[in-house]
Amino acid sequence: MLDHILSILIFFPALAGVMGFMIDKNSIRSYGVAVAAVEFGLSLWLWFAFDNSVSGMQFMEHMALIPSFGINYILGVDGISLFIIILAAFFTMIGIASLTDTKDVKNMIITLLFLQMTMIGVFAALDAIVFYVFWELSLVPMLYIIGAWGGPLRIYASVKFFLYTFTGSLVMLVGMLFMAYFFYQATGVWSFAILDWYRLILPESFQLWLFAAFFVGFAIKVPMFPFHTWLPYAHGQAPTIGSVILAAILLKMGTYAFIRFSLPLFPDASVYFMYPIAIISIIMIIYTAMVAYAQKDVKQVVAYSSVSHMGVIILGTFALNVEGISGSVFLMIAHGVVSGALFLLVGVIYDRRHTKMMDQFGGLAHVMPKYATIFGIMMMASVGMPLTINFVGEFLSLLGFYQQSHMLTLLAGMAIVVGAIYMLAAYKKMFFGEVTKEENRNLPDVNKRELIALVPLVLITVWLGIYPKPVLGPINNSVESVVQLMHNKATSEEAKMRIPNVSGVVISKTSAKEAH
Amino acid sequence: MLSPINVSLESLNLMTLTPMLIPFVGALLILVVDLFKSNLHRSLYVVLSILFLVLDFGALLDSAGIFAKDGITLGVFNVMLIDGLAILSQFIIVATSMLFIPLALTNKRFHEFSYPEFFALFLFMVGGFQFMVASDNLILIFVGLETASLALYTLIAMHNRDKSFEAAIKYFTMGALAAGFYSFGSMVLYALTGSVEINQIATILSANGYADIGFVLVGVTFLLASFAFKLSIVPFHTWTPDVYEGSSAAMAGYMSIVPKIAAFVVAMRLFEFLIHANVVWLEVVLYTFVVVTMTAANVWALVQSDVKRMLAYSSISHAGFVMAAILIGTTQSNSALFLYWILFSFTNLGSFSMLWISRQKELPGYQKTDHSFDKFSGMIKTSPMAAIIMAIFMLSLAGLPPFALFWGKIYMISAAVTGGYTVLALIMALNSAIAGYYYIKLIVYMFMKDPIEDNINNDGSLYVANATTALKSIIGFAIIGTIFAFLAVDPLLEFVTSFVYNSGY
């Protein structure tokens, strides 16, 4: 069974989704939770069976799909994708478990199960076209979730989300077709397998163009400044569950794809574009933090803070060394947990008050102490307080980039300061002071269902903040092989210099360990 | 004194005519049946037509076998040309016809299907298209084209609504103009080379090094215009939306597939030798046609308020997309054309059939046209299965993986990439994004809007008003083809590529 565990992980929720049509409306919620729990159990099993000492791909599966055009169904996980897969399974589970009263709940749960299939497929695919299939397919359930259960502007927001991402991905598709063509020219065989592509060394001029084509697709998904405008709309209009999945998993597809495709395929171009991208990320970090400060709607604050954190992830990725990339992968997990939790928390108060405007709240700490505590912990994690999960990732990302540029890292470090400002300000407006609004006086505190979703997240936040090794170890291991591959493939002098040679693995390993 | 012409029967190779003659015989038989006993039920004619199409398909399999063994066959004074293109396109024509004809078995009674002439004309049309694609001779192509077109005009007019007459007349007028262009263009080429065989023309032109390039261009311009009419290439597309709107949804779906593949094959035969001879002017014109057709049709489709008109513009855009294959002119692009069209025929016939089963005889007040977007508001609430099927067809048309058309699309874009048309590849990709909007628009109506007020007591029966088992099975067939296309792409691709390659394209 372990030979096909990835296929099972991908298609089990989809199959369950199809079967879900037969289930009665009143029982569908338990069905969804059960399926998602089984899926999560399978993903934990994957972790258990995962060999931490191997840096390459594990649980590989291979099946011919369109062999005459080089398209094959190839799956596999390494330390980079493993934890995102677990995270996806986990968030689908708690997302369904914490689902509040929703109209057409059956459609919602079936859609979520399909969404889960596409999410896991993206992170497990090792063939560019299979990757693209899941990448594109993930838009459809999200379109439906935002468009059918969202706020008043939901249709605008969902269509904008869809078209923006769709356009970017099509440019990326042209890039993929070019990449396959170059591979064909070099070897005489068509292939879309990523591991085959890794072996191809392209001249720098080709790399630049292909990097740009892939960049458009990924940058829109991340979303990077200035392509981020779809995200606040999507978050603002989406129902809680939509925002949670979007922030926790879907955004990670872009950053993950940078590490899976852009860096190892185009090492010279990555070095060439390192500074421009770093500057974009810093603009992203600081600008969106300032925008977040100006928001009146607490969900928008969290949404913009997401963009800001994605900037740190991109910065870490483009540090192009082991610390930076490991840090950014870890921060993807961390940001998934923290922002997912924050969106859940916003959902909790929205369910009670049907508003997300911060001026409608105030003094909630008196009324809902448990809620205020959890919100406080998560907010601190989001700010990047030491001993929380975000700190490890942010610190490593910045440490990585420090080796490339001191000044830019200093600027990026501002993010933590600015982040603290808007987060604390938002917290103050919502929770401190006197209860000013009469409606807020008798709000019930978090109930059992919400606690089931929130408490595990708090535990993970603290656990991985104090002891990140179980996760960071495998990540580090796989990232080392990626960096080594980049170093070997790099052709220009500058790239050879910028991308460290990890054959002296010991040095960078200790530095990563010192970091926490 | 004239000496008697001595031609041995074997040298005529009459076997090459078999696939075309079968539908003609079928048509005549239907007329004969009607002569003996009239007022028979339409199901009889439907089944008879299907039987003859099955025979036709069998004959095609036979000629495919001969082609695979012996290569290109000529017959009947070298007028017939049975090569890979001819066989592939006939497969598409006959298979689509087989899927189309059961759509006549609707729940509601429609005028045209009660006439046996409808089915006879239909079979004549199929035979006409088959002649058109299986010849290298400009005159026989013309005869085939006109046989098919005249039958098609009549079929549209038989739908018996005001708009149908308008559509038929419009189509007829435009078709007549195109026919004029075609004959004039052929005449110029004949005057230049003294031959009406395309391969002869190509040989003679390249032998004299395109000395009369000016005249060649005049001839080609007229031919190009006539095919642009048939393929609804912008700016010769103006008839298309009106004709589609006037004909029944099923017929519109059929028209977006079969006449176009026939025209594509002839265009491939005619223009590719010129492209390969580096006639830059033609390349520029085709490039412009491709880009303008894709983009403009997409933009027009954005603003339609009727689903059928939207699909009409979308099929113009698809034709423009596929026209790129002729511009690129490599084996890969020509194979991509066939692959794309096979996958497109499934999806498009399916989506038009979905409109066809929801066709009402009387329009309620809030609905201005047969298939306005409003009609589909909130469809997921009342008939979820139908809404999901329709959505999958739309996503496939938009080129979303893993549905059928995606595979055609990437193969075509890849052909552009390999052919060195980088910018074109990007334009093709971005056009898919524009197209995404209007396909999503229908999904937005079906899944995200609430049913409109006047329609509130709608229990979903509206969307399947016209459905029968026959129609449902056709749709089931189309949806399975659309979803599981990825399993069929590999064998299809190998089949198509070997046929195209062995015909020298």
Interface residues (C-beta under 8 A of the other chain):
Chain A: A64 L65 I66 P67 S68 F69 D104 N107 I129 Y132 V133 E136 L137 L139 V140 L143 Y144 G147 A148 R154 I155 S158 V159 F162 L163 F166 T167 L170 V171 L173 V174 L177 F178 A180 Y181 Y184
Chain B: I380 K381 P384 L395 L400 P401 P402 F406 W407 I410 Y411 I413 S414 V417 T418 T422 A425 L426 A429 L430 S432 A433 G436 Y437 I440 I443 V444 F447 M448 K449 F486 V489 D490 L493 E494 T497
